[in-house]
């Protein structure tokens, strides 16, 4: 398909384990964004990548969270030593990279930390 | 700090009009977006305003006043399928970094 894809769609893990979430953006989109959405709440910005520029990591809640992006393609969000408060839906979006460009969202990964 | 406020929930009757207000105070402003999010689904784009005034797109219109830090989304001729959460988001830099409000749940009743 031509949209943003994310995997896995659901992840259940035990407290203290590491998890890796994957995002495949729309081809040609230079910007890629990660958000977190807790149940019944709005989207919380985590990090974004724009072309070859250094990523904006200002939204990462702790040093347990990190993300990488390979060129202008796949991105992975890693959460180390997961905690129960990390339970949320993690959404990825991509865009052409300017402030007025629509962000296209993936279906999200629902993370549950037991 | 960043502050984006919108009502938590609004209820309206099928065929009616609903106006969702959003006020914002952010460190940067490069435009304001409205997204629609159905339960369990990803947000989808509705509108973008960067200049003051009203943008109309079918049954949906969006208004912006930058001097007042205020926007609204107007939904006309409400349909049952419009029951969803509506997210106000401000672009705070040149590269599309978005700060979202908590969302307004709109419930359309028969």
Interface residues (C-beta under 8 A of the other chain):
Chain A: X31 X33 X35 X41 X42 X43 X44 X45 X48 X50 X53 X56 X91 X95 X97 X98 X99 X100 X101 X102 X103 X104 X105 X106 X107 X108
Chain B: X30 X31 X33 X41 X42 X43 X44 X45 X48 X50 X87 X89 X91 X93 X94 X95 X96 X97 X98 X99 X100 X101 X102 X103
